Amino acid sequence: MTIARAGAILSRDAADADPVLLTRGLLDLSLKRGARLLKANAVAYDGTASSVTVGLEDGFSIEARHVVLATGYVMPDIVRPTAQQPASSWAIATAPQADNLWPGQALIWEATQNYHYARTTFDGRIIFGGEDDHGLIQPDARDAATPTKVRVLKERLTALWPRTSSHVAFTWSGAFDTTRDGLPLIGAVPGSKNIFAAFGYGGNGITFSLLAAELIGSLLSGGSSPLLDDFAFDRDVSG
């Protein structure tokens, strides 16, 4: 039995990773290359002078020529994007079913408006997620909607892969950010001199993060790119 879709694009340039281990590995590599790691939460930013001062919650501060914000869904108050759009998402994990998995541990992503994604785990489970909702962003509302969302996810998974076991072992949900036009938020922070930010919202964060590193690196060395107009924090998304 095959996946119940008319067609698909198979790309071999894909992988999955433990995000915590990956982050720790990147930080270790950065330290070996001369970076300094300060373990403190930033609570204030002052980009009005020739250098940027970042205030920390322990009372200390950091001064730098440039600051790049890559804070994920924790957006500082100085960043006020016009295109940001919060949403909620849900996911399920089945019981182990090693005999019912599709081959090759392929990562599946459906490029539809109400997209779904699926992957398998080393212990034989299927993780299936999606059912994003821009109207349910408060925790109580998200929790109340979870039983319905889980039921729909089970139905969608069965329709995609009829061999799957219907037993769901784990369910969870969470908040995340998208943009109204599907493009990331990359570039200079308006009103804050020498402060830049990289927010790869929209479900393509890994690709957008690489693009952000290249674009912001070019900015810091005096370059520019026409892409920055499309990714600007204050871009017009009314149309």
Rosetta constraint file for C-alpha pairs under 8 A:
AtomPair CA 1 CA 162 HARMONIC 7.92 0.50
AtomPair CA 1 CA 163 HARMONIC 7.40 0.50
AtomPair CA 2 CA 102 HARMONIC 7.86 0.50
AtomPair CA 2 CA 161 HARMONIC 7.19 0.50
AtomPair CA 3 CA 160 HARMONIC 5.73 0.50
AtomPair CA 3 CA 161 HARMONIC 5.23 0.50
AtomPair CA 3 CA 162 HARMONIC 7.74 0.50
AtomPair CA 4 CA 159 HARMONIC 6.72 0.50
AtomPair CA 4 CA 160 HARMONIC 5.04 0.50
AtomPair CA 4 CA 161 HARMONIC 6.24 0.50
AtomPair CA 4 CA 162 HARMONIC 7.63 0.50
AtomPair CA 5 CA 160 HARMONIC 7.03 0.50
AtomPair CA 14 CA 107 HARMONIC 7.58 0.50
AtomPair CA 15 CA 107 HARMONIC 7.64 0.50
AtomPair CA 16 CA 107 HARMONIC 7.94 0.50
AtomPair CA 17 CA 21 HARMONIC 7.96 0.50
AtomPair CA 17 CA 22 HARMONIC 6.85 0.50
AtomPair CA 18 CA 22 HARMONIC 6.03 0.50
AtomPair CA 19 CA 23 HARMONIC 6.00 0.50
AtomPair CA 20 CA 24 HARMONIC 6.21 0.50
AtomPair CA 21 CA 25 HARMONIC 6.06 0.50
AtomPair CA 22 CA 26 HARMONIC 6.25 0.50
AtomPair CA 23 CA 27 HARMONIC 6.17 0.50
AtomPair CA 24 CA 28 HARMONIC 6.11 0.50
AtomPair CA 25 CA 29 HARMONIC 6.20 0.50
AtomPair CA 26 CA 30 HARMONIC 6.16 0.50
AtomPair CA 27 CA 31 HARMONIC 6.21 0.50
AtomPair CA 28 CA 32 HARMONIC 6.31 0.50
AtomPair CA 29 CA 33 HARMONIC 6.41 0.50
AtomPair CA 30 CA 34 HARMONIC 6.52 0.50
AtomPair CA 30 CA 35 HARMONIC 5.43 0.50
AtomPair CA 31 CA 35 HARMONIC 4.61 0.50
AtomPair CA 31 CA 36 HARMONIC 6.15 0.50
AtomPair CA 31 CA 37 HARMONIC 7.26 0.50
AtomPair CA 40 CA 56 HARMONIC 6.29 0.50
AtomPair CA 40 CA 57 HARMONIC 6.77 0.50
AtomPair CA 40 CA 58 HARMONIC 7.26 0.50
AtomPair CA 41 CA 56 HARMONIC 5.68 0.50
AtomPair CA 41 CA 57 HARMONIC 5.72 0.50
AtomPair CA 42 CA 54 HARMONIC 6.48 0.50
AtomPair CA 42 CA 55 HARMONIC 5.81 0.50
AtomPair CA 42 CA 56 HARMONIC 4.48 0.50
AtomPair CA 42 CA 57 HARMONIC 6.21 0.50
AtomPair CA 43 CA 54 HARMONIC 7.51 0.50
AtomPair CA 43 CA 55 HARMONIC 5.70 0.50
AtomPair CA 43 CA 56 HARMONIC 5.48 0.50
AtomPair CA 43 CA 57 HARMONIC 5.88 0.50
AtomPair CA 43 CA 76 HARMONIC 7.98 0.50
AtomPair CA 44 CA 54 HARMONIC 5.72 0.50
AtomPair CA 44 CA 55 HARMONIC 4.79 0.50
AtomPair CA 44 CA 56 HARMONIC 7.00 0.50
AtomPair CA 45 CA 52 HARMONIC 7.21 0.50
AtomPair CA 45 CA 53 HARMONIC 5.90 0.50
AtomPair CA 45 CA 54 HARMONIC 4.69 0.50
AtomPair CA 45 CA 55 HARMONIC 6.24 0.50
AtomPair CA 45 CA 78 HARMONIC 7.56 0.50
AtomPair CA 46 CA 52 HARMONIC 5.70 0.50
AtomPair CA 46 CA 53 HARMONIC 5.13 0.50
AtomPair CA 46 CA 54 HARMONIC 6.46 0.50
AtomPair CA 46 CA 192 HARMONIC 7.40 0.50
AtomPair CA 47 CA 51 HARMONIC 6.75 0.50
AtomPair CA 47 CA 52 HARMONIC 4.72 0.50
AtomPair CA 47 CA 53 HARMONIC 6.67 0.50
AtomPair CA 47 CA 192 HARMONIC 4.75 0.50
AtomPair CA 47 CA 193 HARMONIC 4.82 0.50
AtomPair CA 47 CA 194 HARMONIC 6.37 0.50
AtomPair CA 47 CA 195 HARMONIC 6.53 0.50
AtomPair CA 48 CA 52 HARMONIC 7.36 0.50
AtomPair CA 48 CA 192 HARMONIC 6.24 0.50
AtomPair CA 48 CA 193 HARMONIC 5.76 0.50
AtomPair CA 49 CA 193 HARMONIC 7.26 0.50
AtomPair CA 50 CA 65 HARMONIC 7.27 0.50
AtomPair CA 50 CA 193 HARMONIC 7.55 0.50
AtomPair CA 50 CA 194 HARMONIC 7.74 0.50
AtomPair CA 51 CA 63 HARMONIC 6.66 0.50
AtomPair CA 51 CA 64 HARMONIC 5.69 0.50
AtomPair CA 51 CA 65 HARMONIC 4.64 0.50
AtomPair CA 51 CA 66 HARMONIC 6.82 0.50
AtomPair CA 51 CA 194 HARMONIC 7.18 0.50
AtomPair CA 52 CA 63 HARMONIC 5.57 0.50
AtomPair CA 52 CA 64 HARMONIC 5.30 0.50
AtomPair CA 52 CA 65 HARMONIC 5.99 0.50
AtomPair CA 52 CA 66 HARMONIC 6.29 0.50
AtomPair CA 52 CA 67 HARMONIC 6.79 0.50
AtomPair CA 52 CA 193 HARMONIC 7.68 0.50
AtomPair CA 52 CA 194 HARMONIC 6.77 0.50
AtomPair CA 52 CA 195 HARMONIC 7.32 0.50
AtomPair CA 53 CA 61 HARMONIC 6.59 0.50
AtomPair CA 53 CA 62 HARMONIC 5.61 0.50
AtomPair CA 53 CA 63 HARMONIC 4.49 0.50
AtomPair CA 53 CA 64 HARMONIC 6.61 0.50
AtomPair CA 54 CA 61 HARMONIC 5.41 0.50
AtomPair CA 54 CA 62 HARMONIC 5.06 0.50
AtomPair CA 54 CA 63 HARMONIC 6.35 0.50
AtomPair CA 55 CA 59 HARMONIC 6.95 0.50
AtomPair CA 55 CA 60 HARMONIC 6.28 0.50
AtomPair CA 55 CA 61 HARMONIC 4.37 0.50
AtomPair CA 55 CA 62 HARMONIC 6.56 0.50
AtomPair CA 56 CA 60 HARMONIC 5.41 0.50
AtomPair CA 56 CA 61 HARMONIC 5.46 0.50
AtomPair CA 56 CA 62 HARMONIC 7.74 0.50
AtomPair CA 65 CA 194 HARMONIC 7.04 0.50
AtomPair CA 66 CA 194 HARMONIC 5.04 0.50
AtomPair CA 66 CA 195 HARMONIC 5.93 0.50
AtomPair CA 66 CA 196 HARMONIC 7.69 0.50
AtomPair CA 66 CA 220 HARMONIC 7.91 0.50
AtomPair CA 67 CA 194 HARMONIC 6.54 0.50
AtomPair CA 67 CA 195 HARMONIC 4.87 0.50
AtomPair CA 67 CA 196 HARMONIC 6.13 0.50
AtomPair CA 68 CA 195 HARMONIC 5.96 0.50
AtomPair CA 68 CA 196 HARMONIC 4.66 0.50
AtomPair CA 68 CA 197 HARMONIC 5.11 0.50
AtomPair CA 68 CA 198 HARMONIC 7.28 0.50
AtomPair CA 69 CA 195 HARMONIC 7.53 0.50
AtomPair CA 69 CA 196 HARMONIC 6.13 0.50
AtomPair CA 69 CA 197 HARMONIC 4.32 0.50
AtomPair CA 69 CA 198 HARMONIC 6.16 0.50
AtomPair CA 70 CA 197 HARMONIC 5.96 0.50
AtomPair CA 70 CA 198 HARMONIC 5.20 0.50
AtomPair CA 70 CA 199 HARMONIC 6.36 0.50
AtomPair CA 71 CA 75 HARMONIC 6.47 0.50
AtomPair CA 71 CA 199 HARMONIC 7.54 0.50
AtomPair CA 72 CA 199 HARMONIC 6.19 0.50
AtomPair CA 72 CA 200 HARMONIC 7.90 0.50
AtomPair CA 73 CA 176 HARMONIC 6.54 0.50
AtomPair CA 73 CA 177 HARMONIC 6.55 0.50
AtomPair CA 75 CA 79 HARMONIC 6.61 0.50
AtomPair CA 78 CA 189 HARMONIC 7.74 0.50
AtomPair CA 78 CA 192 HARMONIC 7.62 0.50
AtomPair CA 79 CA 189 HARMONIC 6.39 0.50
AtomPair CA 79 CA 190 HARMONIC 7.65 0.50
AtomPair CA 79 CA 233 HARMONIC 7.87 0.50
AtomPair CA 80 CA 233 HARMONIC 7.21 0.50
AtomPair CA 80 CA 234 HARMONIC 7.74 0.50
AtomPair CA 81 CA 185 HARMONIC 7.94 0.50
AtomPair CA 81 CA 233 HARMONIC 4.69 0.50
AtomPair CA 81 CA 234 HARMONIC 5.63 0.50
AtomPair CA 82 CA 233 HARMONIC 6.41 0.50
AtomPair CA 82 CA 234 HARMONIC 5.42 0.50
AtomPair CA 82 CA 235 HARMONIC 6.61 0.50
AtomPair CA 82 CA 236 HARMONIC 7.22 0.50
AtomPair CA 82 CA 237 HARMONIC 7.24 0.50
AtomPair CA 83 CA 179 HARMONIC 5.07 0.50
AtomPair CA 83 CA 180 HARMONIC 5.35 0.50
AtomPair CA 83 CA 181 HARMONIC 7.10 0.50
AtomPair CA 83 CA 233 HARMONIC 7.27 0.50
AtomPair CA 83 CA 234 HARMONIC 7.63 0.50
AtomPair CA 83 CA 235 HARMONIC 7.31 0.50
AtomPair CA 83 CA 236 HARMONIC 7.82 0.50
AtomPair CA 83 CA 237 HARMONIC 6.22 0.50
AtomPair CA 84 CA 177 HARMONIC 6.79 0.50
AtomPair CA 84 CA 178 HARMONIC 6.00 0.50
AtomPair CA 84 CA 179 HARMONIC 4.53 0.50
AtomPair CA 84 CA 180 HARMONIC 6.51 0.50
AtomPair CA 85 CA 134 HARMONIC 7.46 0.50
AtomPair CA 85 CA 177 HARMONIC 5.75 0.50
AtomPair CA 85 CA 178 HARMONIC 5.08 0.50
AtomPair CA 85 CA 179 HARMONIC 5.10 0.50
AtomPair CA 85 CA 180 HARMONIC 6.19 0.50
AtomPair CA 86 CA 134 HARMONIC 6.28 0.50
AtomPair CA 86 CA 137 HARMONIC 6.79 0.50
AtomPair CA 86 CA 175 HARMONIC 7.17 0.50
AtomPair CA 86 CA 176 HARMONIC 5.95 0.50
AtomPair CA 86 CA 177 HARMONIC 4.39 0.50
AtomPair CA 86 CA 178 HARMONIC 6.00 0.50
AtomPair CA 87 CA 132 HARMONIC 6.59 0.50
AtomPair CA 87 CA 133 HARMONIC 5.54 0.50
AtomPair CA 87 CA 134 HARMONIC 4.21 0.50
AtomPair CA 87 CA 135 HARMONIC 7.03 0.50
AtomPair CA 87 CA 136 HARMONIC 6.81 0.50
AtomPair CA 87 CA 137 HARMONIC 5.61 0.50
AtomPair CA 87 CA 175 HARMONIC 5.78 0.50
AtomPair CA 87 CA 176 HARMONIC 5.56 0.50
AtomPair CA 87 CA 177 HARMONIC 5.85 0.50
AtomPair CA 87 CA 178 HARMONIC 7.04 0.50
AtomPair CA 88 CA 132 HARMONIC 5.50 0.50
AtomPair CA 88 CA 133 HARMONIC 5.30 0.50
AtomPair CA 88 CA 134 HARMONIC 6.37 0.50
AtomPair CA 88 CA 136 HARMONIC 6.28 0.50
AtomPair CA 88 CA 137 HARMONIC 5.65 0.50
AtomPair CA 88 CA 142 HARMONIC 7.06 0.50
AtomPair CA 88 CA 173 HARMONIC 7.10 0.50
AtomPair CA 88 CA 174 HARMONIC 5.65 0.50
AtomPair CA 88 CA 175 HARMONIC 4.41 0.50
AtomPair CA 88 CA 176 HARMONIC 6.06 0.50
AtomPair CA 89 CA 129 HARMONIC 7.44 0.50
AtomPair CA 89 CA 130 HARMONIC 5.66 0.50
AtomPair CA 89 CA 131 HARMONIC 6.04 0.50
AtomPair CA 89 CA 132 HARMONIC 4.45 0.50
AtomPair CA 89 CA 133 HARMONIC 6.55 0.50
AtomPair CA 89 CA 173 HARMONIC 5.56 0.50
AtomPair CA 89 CA 174 HARMONIC 5.66 0.50
AtomPair CA 89 CA 175 HARMONIC 6.40 0.50
AtomPair CA 89 CA 176 HARMONIC 7.48 0.50
AtomPair CA 90 CA 129 HARMONIC 5.62 0.50
AtomPair CA 90 CA 130 HARMONIC 5.57 0.50
AtomPair CA 90 CA 131 HARMONIC 6.28 0.50
AtomPair CA 90 CA 132 HARMONIC 6.94 0.50
AtomPair CA 90 CA 146 HARMONIC 7.44 0.50
AtomPair CA 90 CA 149 HARMONIC 6.93 0.50
AtomPair CA 90 CA 150 HARMONIC 7.37 0.50
AtomPair CA 90 CA 171 HARMONIC 7.55 0.50
AtomPair CA 90 CA 172 HARMONIC 5.88 0.50
AtomPair CA 90 CA 173 HARMONIC 4.24 0.50
AtomPair CA 90 CA 174 HARMONIC 6.70 0.50
AtomPair CA 91 CA 127 HARMONIC 6.99 0.50
AtomPair CA 91 CA 128 HARMONIC 5.61 0.50
AtomPair CA 91 CA 129 HARMONIC 3.88 0.50
AtomPair CA 91 CA 130 HARMONIC 6.33 0.50
AtomPair CA 91 CA 150 HARMONIC 7.37 0.50
AtomPair CA 91 CA 153 HARMONIC 7.51 0.50
AtomPair CA 91 CA 171 HARMONIC 5.83 0.50
AtomPair CA 91 CA 172 HARMONIC 5.57 0.50
AtomPair CA 91 CA 173 HARMONIC 6.22 0.50
AtomPair CA 92 CA 127 HARMONIC 5.70 0.50
AtomPair CA 92 CA 128 HARMONIC 5.44 0.50
AtomPair CA 92 CA 129 HARMONIC 6.22 0.50
AtomPair CA 92 CA 150 HARMONIC 6.88 0.50
AtomPair CA 92 CA 153 HARMONIC 7.34 0.50
AtomPair CA 92 CA 154 HARMONIC 7.92 0.50
AtomPair CA 92 CA 168 HARMONIC 6.64 0.50
AtomPair CA 92 CA 169 HARMONIC 7.65 0.50
AtomPair CA 92 CA 170 HARMONIC 5.71 0.50
AtomPair CA 92 CA 171 HARMONIC 4.45 0.50
AtomPair CA 92 CA 172 HARMONIC 6.59 0.50
AtomPair CA 93 CA 125 HARMONIC 6.40 0.50
AtomPair CA 93 CA 126 HARMONIC 5.62 0.50
AtomPair CA 93 CA 127 HARMONIC 4.42 0.50
AtomPair CA 93 CA 128 HARMONIC 6.50 0.50
AtomPair CA 93 CA 168 HARMONIC 5.85 0.50
AtomPair CA 93 CA 169 HARMONIC 5.83 0.50
AtomPair CA 93 CA 170 HARMONIC 5.08 0.50
AtomPair CA 93 CA 171 HARMONIC 6.38 0.50
AtomPair CA 94 CA 125 HARMONIC 5.36 0.50
AtomPair CA 94 CA 126 HARMONIC 5.42 0.50
AtomPair CA 94 CA 127 HARMONIC 6.64 0.50
AtomPair CA 94 CA 165 HARMONIC 7.15 0.50
AtomPair CA 94 CA 166 HARMONIC 7.38 0.50
AtomPair CA 94 CA 167 HARMONIC 5.81 0.50
AtomPair CA 94 CA 168 HARMONIC 4.19 0.50
AtomPair CA 94 CA 169 HARMONIC 5.12 0.50
AtomPair CA 94 CA 170 HARMONIC 6.83 0.50
AtomPair CA 95 CA 124 HARMONIC 7.84 0.50
AtomPair CA 95 CA 125 HARMONIC 5.71 0.50
AtomPair CA 95 CA 126 HARMONIC 7.78 0.50
AtomPair CA 95 CA 165 HARMONIC 7.56 0.50
AtomPair CA 95 CA 167 HARMONIC 5.98 0.50
AtomPair CA 95 CA 168 HARMONIC 5.83 0.50
AtomPair CA 95 CA 169 HARMONIC 5.14 0.50
AtomPair CA 96 CA 123 HARMONIC 6.24 0.50
AtomPair CA 96 CA 124 HARMONIC 4.61 0.50
AtomPair CA 96 CA 125 HARMONIC 4.45 0.50
AtomPair CA 96 CA 126 HARMONIC 7.71 0.50
AtomPair CA 97 CA 101 HARMONIC 7.00 0.50
AtomPair CA 97 CA 124 HARMONIC 5.22 0.50
AtomPair CA 97 CA 125 HARMONIC 5.92 0.50
AtomPair CA 97 CA 126 HARMONIC 7.99 0.50
AtomPair CA 97 CA 164 HARMONIC 7.78 0.50
AtomPair CA 97 CA 165 HARMONIC 6.97 0.50
AtomPair CA 98 CA 123 HARMONIC 7.42 0.50
AtomPair CA 98 CA 124 HARMONIC 4.37 0.50
AtomPair CA 98 CA 125 HARMONIC 7.10 0.50
AtomPair CA 100 CA 163 HARMONIC 5.90 0.50
AtomPair CA 100 CA 164 HARMONIC 5.91 0.50
AtomPair CA 100 CA 165 HARMONIC 7.60 0.50
AtomPair CA 101 CA 105 HARMONIC 7.91 0.50
AtomPair CA 101 CA 120 HARMONIC 7.21 0.50
AtomPair CA 101 CA 124 HARMONIC 7.30 0.50
AtomPair CA 101 CA 126 HARMONIC 7.53 0.50
AtomPair CA 101 CA 164 HARMONIC 7.51 0.50
AtomPair CA 102 CA 106 HARMONIC 7.43 0.50
AtomPair CA 105 CA 119 HARMONIC 6.87 0.50
AtomPair CA 105 CA 120 HARMONIC 5.87 0.50
AtomPair CA 105 CA 121 HARMONIC 7.89 0.50
AtomPair CA 106 CA 119 HARMONIC 6.59 0.50
AtomPair CA 106 CA 120 HARMONIC 7.64 0.50
AtomPair CA 107 CA 117 HARMONIC 7.66 0.50
AtomPair CA 107 CA 118 HARMONIC 6.13 0.50
AtomPair CA 107 CA 119 HARMONIC 4.89 0.50
AtomPair CA 107 CA 120 HARMONIC 7.62 0.50
AtomPair CA 108 CA 117 HARMONIC 5.39 0.50
AtomPair CA 108 CA 118 HARMONIC 4.99 0.50
AtomPair CA 108 CA 119 HARMONIC 6.22 0.50
AtomPair CA 109 CA 115 HARMONIC 7.24 0.50
AtomPair CA 109 CA 116 HARMONIC 6.03 0.50
AtomPair CA 109 CA 117 HARMONIC 4.34 0.50
AtomPair CA 109 CA 118 HARMONIC 6.54 0.50
AtomPair CA 110 CA 115 HARMONIC 5.28 0.50
AtomPair CA 110 CA 116 HARMONIC 5.49 0.50
AtomPair CA 110 CA 117 HARMONIC 6.24 0.50
AtomPair CA 111 CA 115 HARMONIC 5.84 0.50
AtomPair CA 111 CA 116 HARMONIC 7.99 0.50
AtomPair CA 112 CA 116 HARMONIC 7.93 0.50
AtomPair CA 114 CA 130 HARMONIC 7.45 0.50
AtomPair CA 114 CA 131 HARMONIC 6.40 0.50
AtomPair CA 114 CA 132 HARMONIC 6.98 0.50
AtomPair CA 115 CA 130 HARMONIC 6.15 0.50
AtomPair CA 115 CA 131 HARMONIC 7.17 0.50
AtomPair CA 115 CA 132 HARMONIC 7.99 0.50
AtomPair CA 116 CA 128 HARMONIC 7.14 0.50
AtomPair CA 116 CA 129 HARMONIC 5.63 0.50
AtomPair CA 116 CA 130 HARMONIC 4.59 0.50
AtomPair CA 116 CA 131 HARMONIC 6.96 0.50
AtomPair CA 117 CA 128 HARMONIC 5.74 0.50
AtomPair CA 117 CA 129 HARMONIC 5.45 0.50
AtomPair CA 117 CA 130 HARMONIC 6.46 0.50
AtomPair CA 118 CA 126 HARMONIC 6.91 0.50
AtomPair CA 118 CA 127 HARMONIC 5.48 0.50
AtomPair CA 118 CA 128 HARMONIC 4.40 0.50
AtomPair CA 118 CA 129 HARMONIC 6.53 0.50
AtomPair CA 119 CA 126 HARMONIC 5.85 0.50
AtomPair CA 119 CA 127 HARMONIC 5.40 0.50
AtomPair CA 119 CA 128 HARMONIC 6.78 0.50
AtomPair CA 120 CA 124 HARMONIC 6.47 0.50
AtomPair CA 120 CA 125 HARMONIC 5.58 0.50
AtomPair CA 120 CA 126 HARMONIC 4.53 0.50
AtomPair CA 120 CA 127 HARMONIC 6.06 0.50
AtomPair CA 121 CA 125 HARMONIC 5.24 0.50
AtomPair CA 121 CA 126 HARMONIC 6.45 0.50
AtomPair CA 121 CA 127 HARMONIC 7.51 0.50
AtomPair CA 128 CA 153 HARMONIC 7.13 0.50
AtomPair CA 128 CA 157 HARMONIC 6.85 0.50
AtomPair CA 129 CA 153 HARMONIC 6.86 0.50
AtomPair CA 130 CA 153 HARMONIC 7.52 0.50
AtomPair CA 131 CA 149 HARMONIC 6.71 0.50
AtomPair CA 131 CA 152 HARMONIC 7.98 0.50
AtomPair CA 131 CA 153 HARMONIC 7.23 0.50
AtomPair CA 133 CA 137 HARMONIC 7.74 0.50
AtomPair CA 136 CA 141 HARMONIC 5.78 0.50
AtomPair CA 136 CA 142 HARMONIC 5.59 0.50
AtomPair CA 137 CA 141 HARMONIC 7.00 0.50
AtomPair CA 137 CA 142 HARMONIC 6.39 0.50
AtomPair CA 137 CA 175 HARMONIC 6.63 0.50
AtomPair CA 138 CA 142 HARMONIC 6.10 0.50
AtomPair CA 139 CA 143 HARMONIC 6.08 0.50
AtomPair CA 140 CA 144 HARMONIC 6.18 0.50
AtomPair CA 141 CA 145 HARMONIC 6.29 0.50
AtomPair CA 142 CA 146 HARMONIC 6.33 0.50
AtomPair CA 142 CA 173 HARMONIC 7.56 0.50
AtomPair CA 143 CA 173 HARMONIC 7.86 0.50
AtomPair CA 145 CA 149 HARMONIC 6.18 0.50
AtomPair CA 146 CA 150 HARMONIC 5.94 0.50
AtomPair CA 146 CA 173 HARMONIC 7.52 0.50
AtomPair CA 147 CA 151 HARMONIC 6.27 0.50
AtomPair CA 148 CA 152 HARMONIC 6.31 0.50
AtomPair CA 149 CA 153 HARMONIC 6.13 0.50
AtomPair CA 150 CA 154 HARMONIC 6.21 0.50
AtomPair CA 150 CA 171 HARMONIC 7.23 0.50
AtomPair CA 151 CA 155 HARMONIC 6.37 0.50
AtomPair CA 152 CA 156 HARMONIC 6.11 0.50
AtomPair CA 153 CA 157 HARMONIC 6.04 0.50
AtomPair CA 154 CA 158 HARMONIC 6.19 0.50
AtomPair CA 154 CA 166 HARMONIC 6.99 0.50
AtomPair CA 155 CA 159 HARMONIC 6.19 0.50
AtomPair CA 156 CA 160 HARMONIC 6.19 0.50
AtomPair CA 157 CA 161 HARMONIC 5.90 0.50
AtomPair CA 157 CA 162 HARMONIC 7.56 0.50
AtomPair CA 157 CA 164 HARMONIC 7.56 0.50
AtomPair CA 158 CA 162 HARMONIC 4.64 0.50
AtomPair CA 158 CA 163 HARMONIC 7.26 0.50
AtomPair CA 158 CA 164 HARMONIC 6.21 0.50
AtomPair CA 158 CA 166 HARMONIC 7.66 0.50
AtomPair CA 177 CA 201 HARMONIC 5.86 0.50
AtomPair CA 177 CA 202 HARMONIC 6.85 0.50
AtomPair CA 178 CA 182 HARMONIC 6.82 0.50
AtomPair CA 178 CA 201 HARMONIC 4.85 0.50
AtomPair CA 178 CA 202 HARMONIC 4.31 0.50
AtomPair CA 178 CA 203 HARMONIC 7.47 0.50
AtomPair CA 179 CA 183 HARMONIC 6.33 0.50
AtomPair CA 179 CA 184 HARMONIC 7.05 0.50
AtomPair CA 179 CA 201 HARMONIC 6.46 0.50
AtomPair CA 179 CA 202 HARMONIC 6.09 0.50
AtomPair CA 180 CA 237 HARMONIC 7.01 0.50
AtomPair CA 181 CA 237 HARMONIC 6.82 0.50
AtomPair CA 182 CA 201 HARMONIC 7.65 0.50
AtomPair CA 182 CA 202 HARMONIC 5.52 0.50
AtomPair CA 183 CA 200 HARMONIC 7.86 0.50
AtomPair CA 183 CA 201 HARMONIC 7.28 0.50
AtomPair CA 183 CA 202 HARMONIC 6.86 0.50
AtomPair CA 183 CA 230 HARMONIC 7.61 0.50
AtomPair CA 183 CA 231 HARMONIC 6.40 0.50
AtomPair CA 184 CA 198 HARMONIC 7.89 0.50
AtomPair CA 184 CA 199 HARMONIC 6.04 0.50
AtomPair CA 184 CA 200 HARMONIC 4.70 0.50
AtomPair CA 184 CA 201 HARMONIC 5.34 0.50
AtomPair CA 184 CA 202 HARMONIC 6.95 0.50
AtomPair CA 184 CA 208 HARMONIC 6.61 0.50
AtomPair CA 184 CA 231 HARMONIC 5.73 0.50
AtomPair CA 185 CA 197 HARMONIC 7.45 0.50
AtomPair CA 185 CA 198 HARMONIC 6.06 0.50
AtomPair CA 185 CA 199 HARMONIC 4.99 0.50
AtomPair CA 185 CA 200 HARMONIC 6.26 0.50
AtomPair CA 185 CA 201 HARMONIC 7.22 0.50
AtomPair CA 185 CA 231 HARMONIC 5.05 0.50
AtomPair CA 185 CA 232 HARMONIC 6.05 0.50
AtomPair CA 185 CA 233 HARMONIC 5.72 0.50
AtomPair CA 186 CA 196 HARMONIC 7.64 0.50
AtomPair CA 186 CA 197 HARMONIC 5.73 0.50
AtomPair CA 186 CA 198 HARMONIC 4.65 0.50
AtomPair CA 186 CA 199 HARMONIC 6.15 0.50
AtomPair CA 186 CA 200 HARMONIC 7.59 0.50
AtomPair CA 186 CA 212 HARMONIC 6.01 0.50
AtomPair CA 186 CA 215 HARMONIC 7.95 0.50
AtomPair CA 186 CA 216 HARMONIC 7.74 0.50
AtomPair CA 186 CA 228 HARMONIC 6.83 0.50
AtomPair CA 186 CA 231 HARMONIC 5.32 0.50
AtomPair CA 186 CA 232 HARMONIC 6.14 0.50
AtomPair CA 186 CA 233 HARMONIC 7.12 0.50
AtomPair CA 187 CA 196 HARMONIC 5.40 0.50
AtomPair CA 187 CA 197 HARMONIC 5.66 0.50
AtomPair CA 187 CA 198 HARMONIC 6.74 0.50
AtomPair CA 187 CA 212 HARMONIC 7.80 0.50
AtomPair CA 187 CA 215 HARMONIC 7.55 0.50
AtomPair CA 187 CA 216 HARMONIC 6.38 0.50
AtomPair CA 187 CA 228 HARMONIC 6.23 0.50
AtomPair CA 187 CA 231 HARMONIC 7.08 0.50
AtomPair CA 187 CA 232 HARMONIC 6.14 0.50
AtomPair CA 187 CA 233 HARMONIC 7.44 0.50
AtomPair CA 188 CA 192 HARMONIC 7.85 0.50
AtomPair CA 188 CA 194 HARMONIC 7.38 0.50
AtomPair CA 188 CA 195 HARMONIC 6.08 0.50
AtomPair CA 188 CA 196 HARMONIC 4.27 0.50
AtomPair CA 188 CA 197 HARMONIC 6.42 0.50
AtomPair CA 188 CA 232 HARMONIC 7.56 0.50
AtomPair CA 188 CA 233 HARMONIC 7.86 0.50
AtomPair CA 189 CA 193 HARMONIC 7.62 0.50
AtomPair CA 189 CA 195 HARMONIC 5.77 0.50
AtomPair CA 189 CA 196 HARMONIC 5.29 0.50
AtomPair CA 189 CA 197 HARMONIC 6.51 0.50
AtomPair CA 189 CA 233 HARMONIC 6.89 0.50
AtomPair CA 190 CA 233 HARMONIC 7.33 0.50
AtomPair CA 190 CA 234 HARMONIC 7.44 0.50
AtomPair CA 196 CA 216 HARMONIC 7.36 0.50
AtomPair CA 198 CA 209 HARMONIC 7.06 0.50
AtomPair CA 198 CA 212 HARMONIC 5.84 0.50
AtomPair CA 198 CA 213 HARMONIC 7.95 0.50
AtomPair CA 199 CA 205 HARMONIC 7.83 0.50
AtomPair CA 199 CA 209 HARMONIC 7.61 0.50
AtomPair CA 200 CA 204 HARMONIC 6.73 0.50
AtomPair CA 200 CA 205 HARMONIC 4.42 0.50
AtomPair CA 200 CA 206 HARMONIC 7.45 0.50
AtomPair CA 200 CA 208 HARMONIC 5.08 0.50
AtomPair CA 200 CA 209 HARMONIC 5.88 0.50
AtomPair CA 200 CA 212 HARMONIC 7.91 0.50
AtomPair CA 201 CA 205 HARMONIC 5.88 0.50
AtomPair CA 204 CA 208 HARMONIC 6.11 0.50
AtomPair CA 205 CA 209 HARMONIC 5.75 0.50
AtomPair CA 206 CA 210 HARMONIC 6.55 0.50
AtomPair CA 207 CA 211 HARMONIC 6.48 0.50
AtomPair CA 208 CA 212 HARMONIC 5.96 0.50
AtomPair CA 209 CA 213 HARMONIC 6.20 0.50
AtomPair CA 210 CA 214 HARMONIC 6.47 0.50
AtomPair CA 211 CA 215 HARMONIC 6.15 0.50
AtomPair CA 212 CA 216 HARMONIC 5.86 0.50
AtomPair CA 213 CA 217 HARMONIC 5.80 0.50
AtomPair CA 214 CA 218 HARMONIC 6.17 0.50
AtomPair CA 215 CA 219 HARMONIC 6.29 0.50
AtomPair CA 215 CA 224 HARMONIC 7.35 0.50
AtomPair CA 215 CA 225 HARMONIC 7.16 0.50
AtomPair CA 215 CA 228 HARMONIC 7.81 0.50
AtomPair CA 216 CA 220 HARMONIC 6.18 0.50
AtomPair CA 217 CA 221 HARMONIC 6.48 0.50
AtomPair CA 218 CA 222 HARMONIC 6.36 0.50
AtomPair CA 218 CA 223 HARMONIC 4.82 0.50
AtomPair CA 218 CA 224 HARMONIC 6.24 0.50
AtomPair CA 219 CA 223 HARMONIC 4.83 0.50
AtomPair CA 219 CA 224 HARMONIC 5.55 0.50
AtomPair CA 224 CA 228 HARMONIC 7.64 0.50
AtomPair CA 226 CA 230 HARMONIC 7.51 0.50
AtomPair CA 227 CA 231 HARMONIC 6.35 0.50
AtomPair CA 228 CA 232 HARMONIC 5.67 0.50
AtomPair CA 229 CA 235 HARMONIC 7.15 0.50
AtomPair CA 230 CA 235 HARMONIC 6.94 0.50
AtomPair CA 231 CA 235 HARMONIC 7.29 0.50
